[in-house]
Amino acid sequence: MRTYPLKTISLEEALRLQFKVVDCITREFEGQEILSRGDLGVVPGLNKPVTTRKAEKAVAAVFDAEAACFVRGAGTGAIRYALCALVTPGDTLLVHTAAVYNTTQNSLDMMGIRTVRADFNDLDNIRTVLTKHPEIKAALVQYTRQSMEDSYEMESVIQTIKSCREIPVITDDNYAVMKVEKMGSQCGADVSCFSAFKLLGPEGIGCVVGKRAVIDKIVKMHYSGGSQTQGHEALDVLRGMVYAPVALAIQAQVNEECVQRLNGGELKSVKKAFLANAQSKVLLVEFHEEIAKAVLREAQKLGAAPNPVGAESKYEVVPMFYRVSGTFLAADPTLENRMIRINPMRAGADTVLRILREAIERV
């Protein structure tokens, strides 16, 4: 088995990104504003808190984008609003041949959007499908892997789509943003969508970054007072984004160490360890025997989180030992009994491997 995990930024690059976030904040806010909890409500003429507008401008600058907006519904809500802004019910959307992420599929079903599939790992196939299907009105590209065989590069996929047809491209950057060098909009997409909750931010806040014309349409759709991201939430988005890059870069280093040690024979019950984006970049552990479910039960008793909260949210500090992702199981259901995924979160390699060793021993 071979996997093609995304290339994550180094710790040094993560530090530079942290400094960029802080620099962008200082360009939009006065010092006393950052030491507050922001304003509330729908300010006349702006229809949102002043703090929220400033925070959105700072986020746009972080990602070299024309504009950004916060929406309710986390990453799912961000994708849904982007779809509503760029696709009408009944339109046809280009997607990858792998299974569409469940919550995204719900959005497509709700809008009655038809899909045509192309293999994003094969640029020629993308060209062929776009030529054959002139009814395609837009494309949705998920940054992280949807199956173990995925190896496509976001920028190449976007450039191929744009070179064939000038249609809008939406990217799902969940689990990738602030881990990789460029987000989707920096690779040429019209808009990128992600959850602030996955970047140590507040619950339920999503972000859309990209072209101003698209963002303006989303802002108009997202006009009601109850839909607004309040000032204190917007500040929490920024604070999370300050600390997320370095925390995620350290997490990536721990993953690398765990793979090396497991493949070096540290635990005899482990057949093979892999790094894969499923959907976060995680450690996949394959056992010689079908003990995966039993190991997960014991790992929870030993202090490992048994399920995600927001998949790398501010609440998730202990390592998570969890089943293989639904999209991966759709490709190979047998993985459920012989493979688990581990996300170190804020833990070190020694803690991760100690829990795994003791769980195996108990089984």
Disulfide bonds with the S-S distance in Angstrom:
none
